[in-house]
Amino acid sequence: MSQVEARLAAAGHTVPPSPKPAAAYIHWTQHGKLIFTAGQIPSRDGKPVATGLVGKDHTLEQAKKVAEVAALNVIAALKAAAEANGKTLDQVRILRTMNFVASAPGFTDMHLVANGASELFMLAFGTMHARSAVGAPGLPLNVPFEVEVVAELG
């Protein structure tokens, strides 16, 4: 077990198996030392854990928990990328995240929803990252959150 997984386990989280793609894409691709993940949604066993809009169907605190689930799916993709290179999650550093929040009209706290993912990444990897957080009128499968990452493989 990597130190990243141990920190997550100590906080009550486990890295799931990498989810199967829901359409025509792969979960990660690599260019040199950079790993680019596909957008990951909050799903378990191939099913969304939540649907709807933040600010209408979900409170800020509920949405942050949903963001954690999506972040764990990103970590699963990063783990697959690391292992494909003979490494572990301990050799991964997240550089940037792009966060999408399916937002009800008038909801403007996308940056706070994204904290659910960012705080989990910081707990797991121990470093800060750059990020963007944007609102969207809808996301795939009607989920409230999606996140993608650019990471470096050391």
Secondary structure, 3 states (H helix, E strand, C coil): CCHHHHHHHHCCCCCCCCCCCCCCCCCEEEECCEEEECCECCEECCEECCCCCECCCECHHHHHHHHHHHHHHHHHHHHHHHHHCCCCHHHEEEEEEEEEEEECCCCCCHHHHHHHHHHHHHHHHCCCCEEEEEEECCCHHHCCEEEEEEEEEC
